[in-house]
Amino acid sequence: MKSFFEGIASLFTDFLFIPFDALRKEELTNWWLANGVNWVFIIICCVAMVYWVKQLYAHKANNEDTQDTTAHSFLK
């Protein structure tokens, strides 16, 4: 069983983290490139937030937004 977990550890440290090790070494020369993965996630989150807010406004404009305080039985 121990060799199974050592194999998983070896898979991650020796193979799957190679791109992140390269980014870590790149940080000493180019900070923007090293943090490119973070910037991609930030952009994705911003786009998702804008889409979500637009959908909320669309539902509110169509009167589909019900704000009933008795939506749950424990609020009665």
mmJSON file of the N, C-alpha and C atoms, coordinates in Angstrom:
{"data_MODEL":{"atom_site":{
"group_PDB":["ATOM","ATOM","ATOM","ATOM","ATOM","ATOM","ATOM","ATOM","ATOM","ATOM","ATOM","ATOM","ATOM","ATOM","ATOM","ATOM","ATOM","ATOM","ATOM","ATOM","ATOM","ATOM","ATOM","ATOM","ATOM","ATOM","ATOM","ATOM","ATOM","ATOM","ATOM","ATOM","ATOM","ATOM","ATOM","ATOM","ATOM","ATOM","ATOM","ATOM","ATOM","ATOM","ATOM","ATOM","ATOM","ATOM","ATOM","ATOM","ATOM","ATOM","ATOM","ATOM","ATOM","ATOM","ATOM","ATOM","ATOM","ATOM","ATOM","ATOM","ATOM","ATOM","ATOM","ATOM","ATOM","ATOM","ATOM","ATOM","ATOM","ATOM","ATOM","ATOM","ATOM","ATOM","ATOM","ATOM","ATOM","ATOM","ATOM","ATOM","ATOM","ATOM","ATOM","ATOM","ATOM","ATOM","ATOM","ATOM","ATOM","ATOM","ATOM","ATOM","ATOM","ATOM","ATOM","ATOM","ATOM","ATOM","ATOM","ATOM","ATOM","ATOM","ATOM","ATOM","ATOM","ATOM","ATOM","ATOM","ATOM","ATOM","ATOM","ATOM","ATOM","ATOM","ATOM","ATOM","ATOM","ATOM","ATOM","ATOM","ATOM","ATOM","ATOM","ATOM","ATOM","ATOM","ATOM","ATOM","ATOM","ATOM","ATOM","ATOM","ATOM","ATOM","ATOM","ATOM","ATOM","ATOM","ATOM","ATOM","ATOM","ATOM","ATOM","ATOM","ATOM","ATOM","ATOM","ATOM","ATOM","ATOM","ATOM","ATOM","ATOM","ATOM","ATOM","ATOM","ATOM","ATOM","ATOM","ATOM","ATOM","ATOM","ATOM","ATOM","ATOM","ATOM","ATOM","ATOM","ATOM","ATOM","ATOM","ATOM","ATOM","ATOM","ATOM","ATOM","ATOM","ATOM","ATOM","ATOM","ATOM","ATOM","ATOM","ATOM","ATOM","ATOM","ATOM","ATOM","ATOM","ATOM","ATOM","ATOM","ATOM","ATOM","ATOM","ATOM","ATOM","ATOM","ATOM","ATOM","ATOM","ATOM","ATOM","ATOM","ATOM","ATOM","ATOM","ATOM","ATOM","ATOM","ATOM","ATOM","ATOM","ATOM","ATOM","ATOM","ATOM","ATOM","ATOM","ATOM","ATOM","ATOM","ATOM","ATOM","ATOM","ATOM","ATOM","ATOM"],
"id":[1,2,3,4,5,6,7,8,9,10,11,12,13,14,15,16,17,18,19,20,21,22,23,24,25,26,27,28,29,30,31,32,33,34,35,36,37,38,39,40,41,42,43,44,45,46,47,48,49,50,51,52,53,54,55,56,57,58,59,60,61,62,63,64,65,66,67,68,69,70,71,72,73,74,75,76,77,78,79,80,81,82,83,84,85,86,87,88,89,90,91,92,93,94,95,96,97,98,99,100,101,102,103,104,105,106,107,108,109,110,111,112,113,114,115,116,117,118,119,120,121,122,123,124,125,126,127,128,129,130,131,132,133,134,135,136,137,138,139,140,141,142,143,144,145,146,147,148,149,150,151,152,153,154,155,156,157,158,159,160,161,162,163,164,165,166,167,168,169,170,171,172,173,174,175,176,177,178,179,180,181,182,183,184,185,186,187,188,189,190,191,192,193,194,195,196,197,198,199,200,201,202,203,204,205,206,207,208,209,210,211,212,213,214,215,216,217,218,219,220,221,222,223,224,225,226,227,228],
"type_symbol":["N","C","C","N","C","C","N","C","C","N","C","C","N","C","C","N","C","C","N","C","C","N","C","C","N","C","C","N","C","C","N","C","C","N","C","C","N","C","C","N","C","C","N","C","C","N","C","C","N","C","C","N","C","C","N","C","C","N","C","C","N","C","C","N","C","C","N","C","C","N","C","C","N","C","C","N","C","C","N","C","C","N","C","C","N","C","C","N","C","C","N","C","C","N","C","C","N","C","C","N","C","C","N","C","C","N","C","C","N","C","C","N","C","C","N","C","C","N","C","C","N","C","C","N","C","C","N","C","C","N","C","C","N","C","C","N","C","C","N","C","C","N","C","C","N","C","C","N","C","C","N","C","C","N","C","C","N","C","C","N","C","C","N","C","C","N","C","C","N","C","C","N","C","C","N","C","C","N","C","C","N","C","C","N","C","C","N","C","C","N","C","C","N","C","C","N","C","C","N","C","C","N","C","C","N","C","C","N","C","C","N","C","C","N","C","C","N","C","C","N","C","C","N","C","C","N","C","C"],
"label_atom_id":["N","CA","C","N","CA","C","N","CA","C","N","CA","C","N","CA","C","N","CA","C","N","CA","C","N","CA","C","N","CA","C","N","CA","C","N","CA","C","N","CA","C","N","CA","C","N","CA","C","N","CA","C","N","CA","C","N","CA","C","N","CA","C","N","CA","C","N","CA","C","N","CA","C","N","CA","C","N","CA","C","N","CA","C","N","CA","C","N","CA","C","N","CA","C","N","CA","C","N","CA","C","N","CA","C","N","CA","C","N","CA","C","N","CA","C","N","CA","C","N","CA","C","N","CA","C","N","CA","C","N","CA","C","N","CA","C","N","CA","C","N","CA","C","N","CA","C","N","CA","C","N","CA","C","N","CA","C","N","CA","C","N","CA","C","N","CA","C","N","CA","C","N","CA","C","N","CA","C","N","CA","C","N","CA","C","N","CA","C","N","CA","C","N","CA","C","N","CA","C","N","CA","C","N","CA","C","N","CA","C","N","CA","C","N","CA","C","N","CA","C","N","CA","C","N","CA","C","N","CA","C","N","CA","C","N","CA","C","N","CA","C","N","CA","C","N","CA","C","N","CA","C","N","CA","C","N","CA","C","N","CA","C","N","CA","C"],
"label_alt_id":[null,null,null,null,null,null,null,null,null,null,null,null,null,null,null,null,null,null,null,null,null,null,null,null,null,null,null,null,null,null,null,null,null,null,null,null,null,null,null,null,null,null,null,null,null,null,null,null,null,null,null,null,null,null,null,null,null,null,null,null,null,null,null,null,null,null,null,null,null,null,null,null,null,null,null,null,null,null,null,null,null,null,null,null,null,null,null,null,null,null,null,null,null,null,null,null,null,null,null,null,null,null,null,null,null,null,null,null,null,null,null,null,null,null,null,null,null,null,null,null,null,null,null,null,null,null,null,null,null,null,null,null,null,null,null,null,null,null,null,null,null,null,null,null,null,null,null,null,null,null,null,null,null,null,null,null,null,null,null,null,null,null,null,null,null,null,null,null,null,null,null,null,null,null,null,null,null,null,null,null,null,null,null,null,null,null,null,null,null,null,null,null,null,null,null,null,null,null,null,null,null,null,null,null,null,null,null,null,null,null,null,null,null,null,null,null,null,null,null,null,null,null,null,null,null,null,null,null],
"label_comp_id":["MET","MET","MET","LYS","LYS","LYS","SER","SER","SER","PHE","PHE","PHE","PHE","PHE","PHE","GLU","GLU","GLU","GLY","GLY","GLY","ILE","ILE","ILE","ALA","ALA","ALA","SER","SER","SER","LEU","LEU","LEU","PHE","PHE","PHE","THR","THR","THR","ASP","ASP","ASP","PHE","PHE","PHE","LEU","LEU","LEU","PHE","PHE","PHE","ILE","ILE","ILE","PRO","PRO","PRO","PHE","PHE","PHE","ASP","ASP","ASP","ALA","ALA","ALA","LEU","LEU","LEU","ARG","ARG","ARG","LYS","LYS","LYS","GLU","GLU","GLU","GLU","GLU","GLU","LEU","LEU","LEU","THR","THR","THR","ASN","ASN","ASN","TRP","TRP","TRP","TRP","TRP","TRP","LEU","LEU","LEU","ALA","ALA","ALA","ASN","ASN","ASN","GLY","GLY","GLY","VAL","VAL","VAL","ASN","ASN","ASN","TRP","TRP","TRP","VAL","VAL","VAL","PHE","PHE","PHE","ILE","ILE","ILE","ILE","ILE","ILE","ILE","ILE","ILE","CYS","CYS","CYS","CYS","CYS","CYS","VAL","VAL","VAL","ALA","ALA","ALA","MET","MET","MET","VAL","VAL","VAL","TYR","TYR","TYR","TRP","TRP","TRP","VAL","VAL","VAL","LYS","LYS","LYS","GLN","GLN","GLN","LEU","LEU","LEU","TYR","TYR","TYR","ALA","ALA","ALA","HIS","HIS","HIS","LYS","LYS","LYS","ALA","ALA","ALA","ASN","ASN","ASN","ASN","ASN","ASN","GLU","GLU","GLU","ASP","ASP","ASP","THR","THR","THR","GLN","GLN","GLN","ASP","ASP","ASP","THR","THR","THR","THR","THR","THR","ALA","ALA","ALA","HIS","HIS","HIS","SER","SER","SER","PHE","PHE","PHE","LEU","LEU","LEU","LYS","LYS","LYS"],
"label_asym_id":["A","A","A","A","A","A","A","A","A","A","A","A","A","A","A","A","A","A","A","A","A","A","A","A","A","A","A","A","A","A","A","A","A","A","A","A","A","A","A","A","A","A","A","A","A","A","A","A","A","A","A","A","A","A","A","A","A","A","A","A","A","A","A","A","A","A","A","A","A","A","A","A","A","A","A","A","A","A","A","A","A","A","A","A","A","A","A","A","A","A","A","A","A","A","A","A","A","A","A","A","A","A","A","A","A","A","A","A","A","A","A","A","A","A","A","A","A","A","A","A","A","A","A","A","A","A","A","A","A","A","A","A","A","A","A","A","A","A","A","A","A","A","A","A","A","A","A","A","A","A","A","A","A","A","A","A","A","A","A","A","A","A","A","A","A","A","A","A","A","A","A","A","A","A","A","A","A","A","A","A","A","A","A","A","A","A","A","A","A","A","A","A","A","A","A","A","A","A","A","A","A","A","A","A","A","A","A","A","A","A","A","A","A","A","A","A","A","A","A","A","A","A","A","A","A","A","A","A"],
"label_entity_id":["1","1","1","1","1","1","1","1","1","1","1","1","1","1","1","1","1","1","1","1","1","1","1","1","1","1","1","1","1","1","1","1","1","1","1","1","1","1","1","1","1","1","1","1","1","1","1","1","1","1","1","1","1","1","1","1","1","1","1","1","1","1","1","1","1","1","1","1","1","1","1","1","1","1","1","1","1","1","1","1","1","1","1","1","1","1","1","1","1","1","1","1","1","1","1","1","1","1","1","1","1","1","1","1","1","1","1","1","1","1","1","1","1","1","1","1","1","1","1","1","1","1","1","1","1","1","1","1","1","1","1","1","1","1","1","1","1","1","1","1","1","1","1","1","1","1","1","1","1","1","1","1","1","1","1","1","1","1","1","1","1","1","1","1","1","1","1","1","1","1","1","1","1","1","1","1","1","1","1","1","1","1","1","1","1","1","1","1","1","1","1","1","1","1","1","1","1","1","1","1","1","1","1","1","1","1","1","1","1","1","1","1","1","1","1","1","1","1","1","1","1","1","1","1","1","1","1","1"],
"label_seq_id":[1,1,1,2,2,2,3,3,3,4,4,4,5,5,5,6,6,6,7,7,7,8,8,8,9,9,9,10,10,10,11,11,11,12,12,12,13,13,13,14,14,14,15,15,15,16,16,16,17,17,17,18,18,18,19,19,19,20,20,20,21,21,21,22,22,22,23,23,23,24,24,24,25,25,25,26,26,26,27,27,27,28,28,28,29,29,29,30,30,30,31,31,31,32,32,32,33,33,33,34,34,34,35,35,35,36,36,36,37,37,37,38,38,38,39,39,39,40,40,40,41,41,41,42,42,42,43,43,43,44,44,44,45,45,45,46,46,46,47,47,47,48,48,48,49,49,49,50,50,50,51,51,51,52,52,52,53,53,53,54,54,54,55,55,55,56,56,56,57,57,57,58,58,58,59,59,59,60,60,60,61,61,61,62,62,62,63,63,63,64,64,64,65,65,65,66,66,66,67,67,67,68,68,68,69,69,69,70,70,70,71,71,71,72,72,72,73,73,73,74,74,74,75,75,75,76,76,76],
"pdbx_PDB_ins_code":[null,null,null,null,null,null,null,null,null,null,null,null,null,null,null,null,null,null,null,null,null,null,null,null,null,null,null,null,null,null,null,null,null,null,null,null,null,null,null,null,null,null,null,null,null,null,null,null,null,null,null,null,null,null,null,null,null,null,null,null,null,null,null,null,null,null,null,null,null,null,null,null,null,null,null,null,null,null,null,null,null,null,null,null,null,null,null,null,null,null,null,null,null,null,null,null,null,null,null,null,null,null,null,null,null,null,null,null,null,null,null,null,null,null,null,null,null,null,null,null,null,null,null,null,null,null,null,null,null,null,null,null,null,null,null,null,null,null,null,null,null,null,null,null,null,null,null,null,null,null,null,null,null,null,null,null,null,null,null,null,null,null,null,null,null,null,null,null,null,null,null,null,null,null,null,null,null,null,null,null,null,null,null,null,null,null,null,null,null,null,null,null,null,null,null,null,null,null,null,null,null,null,null,null,null,null,null,null,null,null,null,null,null,null,null,null,null,null,null,null,null,null,null,null,null,null,null,null],
"Cartn_x":[0.824,0.0,0.87,2.009,2.913,3.443,3.747,4.279,3.229,1.953,0.876,0.871,0.933,0.934,2.236,3.336,4.599,4.546,3.842,3.663,2.831,1.787,0.97,1.805,2.595,3.461,4.465,5.033,5.998,5.334,4.125,3.399,3.243,2.829,2.608,3.922,4.873,6.103,7.014,7.036,7.971,7.388,6.059,5.481,4.471,3.469,2.364,2.699,3.697,4.066,5.201,5.634,6.727,6.388,5.177,4.874,4.916,4.466,4.474,5.893,6.759,8.158,8.817,8.448,8.991,8.504,7.242,6.72,7.394,7.701,8.381,9.78,10.48,11.81,11.72,10.649,10.461,10.184,9.708,9.337,10.525,11.705,12.883,13.187,12.741,13.034,11.826,10.631,9.454,8.249,7.877,6.78,5.456,5.205,3.925,3.701,4.725,4.599,4.421,5.123,5.031,3.646,2.957,1.625,0.533,0.843,-0.128,-1.317,-1.078,-2.179,-3.156,-2.631,-3.5,-4.315,-3.684,-4.403,-5.518,-5.282,-6.329,-7.521,-7.264,-8.361,-9.095,-8.383,-9.024,-9.935,-9.484,-10.295,-11.541,-11.378,-12.531,-13.546,-13.086,-14.002,-14.707,-13.998,-14.628,-15.702,-15.421,-16.409,-17.625,-17.406,-18.519,-19.362,-18.719,-19.455,-20.305,-19.758,-20.526,-21.721,-21.51,-22.61,-23.69,-23.285,-24.232,-25.061,-24.427,-25.144,-26.115,-25.696,-26.599,-27.813,-27.624,-28.742,-29.673,-29.104,-29.938,-30.789,-30.2,-30.973,-32.055,-31.766,-32.766,-33.945,-33.677,-34.763,-35.568,-34.9,-35.618,-36.483,-36.007,-36.783,-38.028,-37.965,-39.116,-40.028,-39.79,-40.551,-40.514,-39.422,-39.245,-38.565,-38.131,-37.43,-38.447,-38.719,-39.675,-38.911,-39.247,-38.577,-39.563,-40.074,-41.017,-40.235,-40.483,-39.74,-40.182,-41.29,-41.744,-41.378,-40.258,-39.845,-39.459,-39.044,-38.667,-39.576,-39.806,-40.747,-40.232,-38.929,-38.42,-38.524,-38.902,-39.059,-40.496,-41.409,-42.819,-43.013],
"Cartn_y":[-1.193,0.0,1.258,1.165,2.303,2.657,1.654,1.92,2.565,2.279,2.9,4.409,4.832,6.257,6.93,6.211,6.754,6.926,6.031,6.159,7.381,7.634,8.834,10.086,10.076,11.227,11.445,10.379,10.491,11.019,10.583,11.068,12.579,13.089,14.529,15.3,14.901,15.694,15.57,14.413,14.209,14.527,14.486,14.67,15.81,15.781,16.721,18.138,18.308,19.654,20.262,19.626,20.168,21.548,21.791,23.151,24.193,23.829,24.785,25.035,24.03,24.259,25.216,25.08,26.0,27.42,27.579,28.91,29.485,28.629,29.09,29.6,28.922,29.387,30.659,30.785,31.958,33.222,33.059,34.208,35.133,34.595,35.413,36.363,36.034,36.887,37.678,37.083,37.759,37.438,38.397,38.178,38.002,38.759,38.71,37.352,36.804,35.495,34.4,34.509,33.494,33.457,34.568,34.619,34.579,34.116,34.024,33.144,32.05,31.151,31.895,32.674,33.446,34.462,35.119,36.116,35.473,34.272,33.573,33.277,32.799,32.513,33.778,34.879,36.146,36.61,36.488,36.898,36.025,34.718,33.808,34.168,34.459,34.824,36.141,37.103,38.391,38.231,37.442,37.205,36.481,35.501,34.772,35.685,36.59,37.513,38.476,38.992,39.895,39.166,37.937,37.148,36.892,36.559,36.262,37.497,38.647,39.869,40.248,40.079,40.365,39.451,38.186,37.263,37.649,38.114,38.565,39.759,40.715,41.869,41.46,40.485,40.022,39.376,38.57,37.939,38.969,39.973,41.002,41.844,42.113,42.901,42.15,40.814,39.997,39.625,40.195,39.882,38.398,37.753,36.352,36.218,37.337,37.339,37.442,36.324,36.331,36.459,37.474,37.699,37.449,36.253,35.851,35.414,36.053,35.713,34.389,33.836,32.541,31.426,31.598,30.589,29.283,29.381,28.187,28.055,26.846,26.611,27.18,27.244,27.742,29.266,29.979,31.427,31.837,30.904,31.227,31.586],
"Cartn_z":[0.0,0.0,0.0,0.689,0.763,-0.624,-1.423,-2.76,-3.664,-3.422,-4.193,-3.97,-2.706,-2.403,-2.83,-2.754,-3.26,-4.774,-5.443,-6.891,-7.251,-6.476,-6.698,-6.446,-5.371,-5.068,-6.183,-6.684,-7.782,-9.047,-9.324,-10.498,-10.453,-9.305,-9.204,-9.201,-8.387,-8.256,-9.462,-10.109,-11.219,-12.585,-12.729,-14.053,-14.14,-13.282,-13.434,-12.99,-12.121,-11.66,-12.461,-13.527,-14.349,-14.907,-15.439,-15.923,-14.81,-13.617,-12.516,-12.007,-12.082,-11.729,-12.723,-13.986,-14.997,-14.747,-14.367,-14.044,-12.802,-11.843,-10.629,-10.956,-11.856,-12.27,-13.113,-13.869,-14.737,-13.921,-12.693,-11.872,-11.612,-11.587,-11.327,-12.479,-13.678,-14.834,-15.319,-15.273,-15.802,-14.922,-14.07,-13.131,-13.849,-14.898,-15.602,-16.252,-16.855,-17.489,-16.44,-15.32,-14.278,-13.651,-13.624,-13.035,-14.103,-15.277,-16.364,-16.026,-15.318,-14.936,-14.031,-13.105,-12.218,-12.999,-13.96,-14.759,-15.572,-16.082,-16.844,-15.94,-14.72,-13.792,-13.383,-13.197,-12.848,-13.975,-15.208,-16.36,-16.47,-16.289,-16.34,-15.261,-14.059,-12.966,-13.248,-13.818,-14.137,-15.202,-16.224,-17.281,-16.712,-15.858,-15.251,-14.372,-13.643,-12.776,-13.599,-14.687,-15.553,-16.15,-16.622,-17.186,-16.136,-14.913,-13.847,-13.494,-13.383,-13.044,-14.17,-15.422,-16.546,-16.511,-16.153,-16.057,-14.902,-13.801,-12.688,-13.088,-13.804,-14.274,-15.262,-16.124,-17.081,-16.368,-15.358,-14.607,-13.828,-13.306,-12.555,-13.494,-14.714,-15.677,-16.142,-16.181,-16.606,-15.445,-14.273,-13.057,-12.712,-13.039,-12.674,-11.316,-10.773,-9.498,-8.373,-7.725,-6.615,-5.31,-4.549,-3.276,-2.14,-2.091,-1.061,0.174,1.291,2.503,3.098,2.618,3.117,2.139,1.442,0.476,1.157,2.411,3.156,4.38,4.761,5.861,7.18,7.363,8.639,8.742,7.68,7.744,8.082,8.175,8.46,9.914],
"occupancy":[1.0,1.0,1.0,1.0,1.0,1.0,1.0,1.0,1.0,1.0,1.0,1.0,1.0,1.0,1.0,1.0,1.0,1.0,1.0,1.0,1.0,1.0,1.0,1.0,1.0,1.0,1.0,1.0,1.0,1.0,1.0,1.0,1.0,1.0,1.0,1.0,1.0,1.0,1.0,1.0,1.0,1.0,1.0,1.0,1.0,1.0,1.0,1.0,1.0,1.0,1.0,1.0,1.0,1.0,1.0,1.0,1.0,1.0,1.0,1.0,1.0,1.0,1.0,1.0,1.0,1.0,1.0,1.0,1.0,1.0,1.0,1.0,1.0,1.0,1.0,1.0,1.0,1.0,1.0,1.0,1.0,1.0,1.0,1.0,1.0,1.0,1.0,1.0,1.0,1.0,1.0,1.0,1.0,1.0,1.0,1.0,1.0,1.0,1.0,1.0,1.0,1.0,1.0,1.0,1.0,1.0,1.0,1.0,1.0,1.0,1.0,1.0,1.0,1.0,1.0,1.0,1.0,1.0,1.0,1.0,1.0,1.0,1.0,1.0,1.0,1.0,1.0,1.0,1.0,1.0,1.0,1.0,1.0,1.0,1.0,1.0,1.0,1.0,1.0,1.0,1.0,1.0,1.0,1.0,1.0,1.0,1.0,1.0,1.0,1.0,1.0,1.0,1.0,1.0,1.0,1.0,1.0,1.0,1.0,1.0,1.0,1.0,1.0,1.0,1.0,1.0,1.0,1.0,1.0,1.0,1.0,1.0,1.0,1.0,1.0,1.0,1.0,1.0,1.0,1.0,1.0,1.0,1.0,1.0,1.0,1.0,1.0,1.0,1.0,1.0,1.0,1.0,1.0,1.0,1.0,1.0,1.0,1.0,1.0,1.0,1.0,1.0,1.0,1.0,1.0,1.0,1.0,1.0,1.0,1.0,1.0,1.0,1.0,1.0,1.0,1.0,1.0,1.0,1.0,1.0,1.0,1.0,1.0,1.0,1.0,1.0,1.0,1.0],
"B_iso_or_equiv":[0.0,0.0,0.0,0.0,0.0,0.0,0.0,0.0,0.0,0.0,0.0,0.0,0.0,0.0,0.0,0.0,0.0,0.0,0.0,0.0,0.0,0.0,0.0,0.0,0.0,0.0,0.0,0.0,0.0,0.0,0.0,0.0,0.0,0.0,0.0,0.0,0.0,0.0,0.0,0.0,0.0,0.0,0.0,0.0,0.0,0.0,0.0,0.0,0.0,0.0,0.0,0.0,0.0,0.0,0.0,0.0,0.0,0.0,0.0,0.0,0.0,0.0,0.0,0.0,0.0,0.0,0.0,0.0,0.0,0.0,0.0,0.0,0.0,0.0,0.0,0.0,0.0,0.0,0.0,0.0,0.0,0.0,0.0,0.0,0.0,0.0,0.0,0.0,0.0,0.0,0.0,0.0,0.0,0.0,0.0,0.0,0.0,0.0,0.0,0.0,0.0,0.0,0.0,0.0,0.0,0.0,0.0,0.0,0.0,0.0,0.0,0.0,0.0,0.0,0.0,0.0,0.0,0.0,0.0,0.0,0.0,0.0,0.0,0.0,0.0,0.0,0.0,0.0,0.0,0.0,0.0,0.0,0.0,0.0,0.0,0.0,0.0,0.0,0.0,0.0,0.0,0.0,0.0,0.0,0.0,0.0,0.0,0.0,0.0,0.0,0.0,0.0,0.0,0.0,0.0,0.0,0.0,0.0,0.0,0.0,0.0,0.0,0.0,0.0,0.0,0.0,0.0,0.0,0.0,0.0,0.0,0.0,0.0,0.0,0.0,0.0,0.0,0.0,0.0,0.0,0.0,0.0,0.0,0.0,0.0,0.0,0.0,0.0,0.0,0.0,0.0,0.0,0.0,0.0,0.0,0.0,0.0,0.0,0.0,0.0,0.0,0.0,0.0,0.0,0.0,0.0,0.0,0.0,0.0,0.0,0.0,0.0,0.0,0.0,0.0,0.0,0.0,0.0,0.0,0.0,0.0,0.0,0.0,0.0,0.0,0.0,0.0,0.0],
"pdbx_formal_charge":[null,null,null,null,null,null,null,null,null,null,null,null,null,null,null,null,null,null,null,null,null,null,null,null,null,null,null,null,null,null,null,null,null,null,null,null,null,null,null,null,null,null,null,null,null,null,null,null,null,null,null,null,null,null,null,null,null,null,null,null,null,null,null,null,null,null,null,null,null,null,null,null,null,null,null,null,null,null,null,null,null,null,null,null,null,null,null,null,null,null,null,null,null,null,null,null,null,null,null,null,null,null,null,null,null,null,null,null,null,null,null,null,null,null,null,null,null,null,null,null,null,null,null,null,null,null,null,null,null,null,null,null,null,null,null,null,null,null,null,null,null,null,null,null,null,null,null,null,null,null,null,null,null,null,null,null,null,null,null,null,null,null,null,null,null,null,null,null,null,null,null,null,null,null,null,null,null,null,null,null,null,null,null,null,null,null,null,null,null,null,null,null,null,null,null,null,null,null,null,null,null,null,null,null,null,null,null,null,null,null,null,null,null,null,null,null,null,null,null,null,null,null,null,null,null,null,null,null],
"auth_seq_id":[1,1,1,2,2,2,3,3,3,4,4,4,5,5,5,6,6,6,7,7,7,8,8,8,9,9,9,10,10,10,11,11,11,12,12,12,13,13,13,14,14,14,15,15,15,16,16,16,17,17,17,18,18,18,19,19,19,20,20,20,21,21,21,22,22,22,23,23,23,24,24,24,25,25,25,26,26,26,27,27,27,28,28,28,29,29,29,30,30,30,31,31,31,32,32,32,33,33,33,34,34,34,35,35,35,36,36,36,37,37,37,38,38,38,39,39,39,40,40,40,41,41,41,42,42,42,43,43,43,44,44,44,45,45,45,46,46,46,47,47,47,48,48,48,49,49,49,50,50,50,51,51,51,52,52,52,53,53,53,54,54,54,55,55,55,56,56,56,57,57,57,58,58,58,59,59,59,60,60,60,61,61,61,62,62,62,63,63,63,64,64,64,65,65,65,66,66,66,67,67,67,68,68,68,69,69,69,70,70,70,71,71,71,72,72,72,73,73,73,74,74,74,75,75,75,76,76,76],
"auth_comp_id":["MET","MET","MET","LYS","LYS","LYS","SER","SER","SER","PHE","PHE","PHE","PHE","PHE","PHE","GLU","GLU","GLU","GLY","GLY","GLY","ILE","ILE","ILE","ALA","ALA","ALA","SER","SER","SER","LEU","LEU","LEU","PHE","PHE","PHE","THR","THR","THR","ASP","ASP","ASP","PHE","PHE","PHE","LEU","LEU","LEU","PHE","PHE","PHE","ILE","ILE","ILE","PRO","PRO","PRO","PHE","PHE","PHE","ASP","ASP","ASP","ALA","ALA","ALA","LEU","LEU","LEU","ARG","ARG","ARG","LYS","LYS","LYS","GLU","GLU","GLU","GLU","GLU","GLU","LEU","LEU","LEU","THR","THR","THR","ASN","ASN","ASN","TRP","TRP","TRP","TRP","TRP","TRP","LEU","LEU","LEU","ALA","ALA","ALA","ASN","ASN","ASN","GLY","GLY","GLY","VAL","VAL","VAL","ASN","ASN","ASN","TRP","TRP","TRP","VAL","VAL","VAL","PHE","PHE","PHE","ILE","ILE","ILE","ILE","ILE","ILE","ILE","ILE","ILE","CYS","CYS","CYS","CYS","CYS","CYS","VAL","VAL","VAL","ALA","ALA","ALA","MET","MET","MET","VAL","VAL","VAL","TYR","TYR","TYR","TRP","TRP","TRP","VAL","VAL","VAL","LYS","LYS","LYS","GLN","GLN","GLN","LEU","LEU","LEU","TYR","TYR","TYR","ALA","ALA","ALA","HIS","HIS","HIS","LYS","LYS","LYS","ALA","ALA","ALA","ASN","ASN","ASN","ASN","ASN","ASN","GLU","GLU","GLU","ASP","ASP","ASP","THR","THR","THR","GLN","GLN","GLN","ASP","ASP","ASP","THR","THR","THR","THR","THR","THR","ALA","ALA","ALA","HIS","HIS","HIS","SER","SER","SER","PHE","PHE","PHE","LEU","LEU","LEU","LYS","LYS","LYS"],
"auth_asym_id":["A","A","A","A","A","A","A","A","A","A","A","A","A","A","A","A","A","A","A","A","A","A","A","A","A","A","A","A","A","A","A","A","A","A","A","A","A","A","A","A","A","A","A","A","A","A","A","A","A","A","A","A","A","A","A","A","A","A","A","A","A","A","A","A","A","A","A","A","A","A","A","A","A","A","A","A","A","A","A","A","A","A","A","A","A","A","A","A","A","A","A","A","A","A","A","A","A","A","A","A","A","A","A","A","A","A","A","A","A","A","A","A","A","A","A","A","A","A","A","A","A","A","A","A","A","A","A","A","A","A","A","A","A","A","A","A","A","A","A","A","A","A","A","A","A","A","A","A","A","A","A","A","A","A","A","A","A","A","A","A","A","A","A","A","A","A","A","A","A","A","A","A","A","A","A","A","A","A","A","A","A","A","A","A","A","A","A","A","A","A","A","A","A","A","A","A","A","A","A","A","A","A","A","A","A","A","A","A","A","A","A","A","A","A","A","A","A","A","A","A","A","A","A","A","A","A","A","A"],
"auth_atom_id":["N","CA","C","N","CA","C","N","CA","C","N","CA","C","N","CA","C","N","CA","C","N","CA","C","N","CA","C","N","CA","C","N","CA","C","N","CA","C","N","CA","C","N","CA","C","N","CA","C","N","CA","C","N","CA","C","N","CA","C","N","CA","C","N","CA","C","N","CA","C","N","CA","C","N","CA","C","N","CA","C","N","CA","C","N","CA","C","N","CA","C","N","CA","C","N","CA","C","N","CA","C","N","CA","C","N","CA","C","N","CA","C","N","CA","C","N","CA","C","N","CA","C","N","CA","C","N","CA","C","N","CA","C","N","CA","C","N","CA","C","N","CA","C","N","CA","C","N","CA","C","N","CA","C","N","CA","C","N","CA","C","N","CA","C","N","CA","C","N","CA","C","N","CA","C","N","CA","C","N","CA","C","N","CA","C","N","CA","C","N","CA","C","N","CA","C","N","CA","C","N","CA","C","N","CA","C","N","CA","C","N","CA","C","N","CA","C","N","CA","C","N","CA","C","N","CA","C","N","CA","C","N","CA","C","N","CA","C","N","CA","C","N","CA","C","N","CA","C","N","CA","C","N","CA","C","N","CA","C","N","CA","C","N","CA","C"],
"pdbx_PDB_model_num":[1,1,1,1,1,1,1,1,1,1,1,1,1,1,1,1,1,1,1,1,1,1,1,1,1,1,1,1,1,1,1,1,1,1,1,1,1,1,1,1,1,1,1,1,1,1,1,1,1,1,1,1,1,1,1,1,1,1,1,1,1,1,1,1,1,1,1,1,1,1,1,1,1,1,1,1,1,1,1,1,1,1,1,1,1,1,1,1,1,1,1,1,1,1,1,1,1,1,1,1,1,1,1,1,1,1,1,1,1,1,1,1,1,1,1,1,1,1,1,1,1,1,1,1,1,1,1,1,1,1,1,1,1,1,1,1,1,1,1,1,1,1,1,1,1,1,1,1,1,1,1,1,1,1,1,1,1,1,1,1,1,1,1,1,1,1,1,1,1,1,1,1,1,1,1,1,1,1,1,1,1,1,1,1,1,1,1,1,1,1,1,1,1,1,1,1,1,1,1,1,1,1,1,1,1,1,1,1,1,1,1,1,1,1,1,1,1,1,1,1,1,1,1,1,1,1,1,1]
}}}
